[in-house]
Amino acid sequence: MEEVIKIKTKRKKPLKPLLSMLGKLGFTRIEYSPDMLLIEKIESEDLKGKPFLFYRAELSRAGITVKYTSPSMRTKLMRNLDMGIMLLNLFLLLEDYYDVQVPSVYMFYFPLLKSLSESVEREKLEMSSQLAELQSRHDSIEKRYKDLLRSSEQNARILVEYERKNEELKEKISKLEGLTDEVLQERVFQWIKDHDGEIDLFEFSKINSMPVGRVEEGLDLLIKNGYIRKR
């Protein structure tokens, strides 16, 4: 899409002295005649070698005309901004040759600056919205982290308590497994005496935290030593 900017202004003197300076600025094309100076900059070409992105300034006796391509609506604002900067540099270069008045460029720069202002405001709103969303996500993640941390701490305490009880149980079992036969016989005999001559091996084992096999050993010793008789 080609855009055109027309600036009404009168040339004050011939432009030929500019040719030497313009030749050093990297323009793709420079054409001069007493009535017109044309400068062109091809910025990029398509696959077929056709100019795709370029701008051209036609400097006549009655004014300045700038033509430039804008690839798409999506990039139009940035392209206009680039051309606006280029124009300001051109005005500075032509200061002694043209008397450029504000009204003559107003119709180009005012919409450009307004669009930039609106774009900045939109970006501010979008950034504010994104910031609020990120803050919300951060708060959510931080809450989950703290919940997991508390859960981990609680699980760690439960694990420590379990390990402590397990060690106590192992210690009890170790002590009970290490009981002498005499002490074991006394405990089993006292149980039988308190329970009308009967013993439930599993209940005795559970209450005394003692393997069933060890209880059977104590019961067998009582029978063999004549303290009790098997019914």
Secondary structure, DSSP 8 states (H G I E B T S, - for coil): -EEEEEEE--B-S-STTHHHHHTTTT-SEEEE-SSEEEEEEEEEE-TTS-EEEEEEEEEESSEEEEEEE---GGGHHHHHHHHHHHHHHHHHHTTTTB---HHHHHHHHHHHHHHHHHHHHHHHHHHHHHHHHHHHHHHHHHHHHHHHHHHHHHHHHHHHHHHHHHHHHHHHHHHHHT--HHHHHHHHHHHHHHTTT---HHHHHHHTT--HHHHHHHHHHHHHTTS----
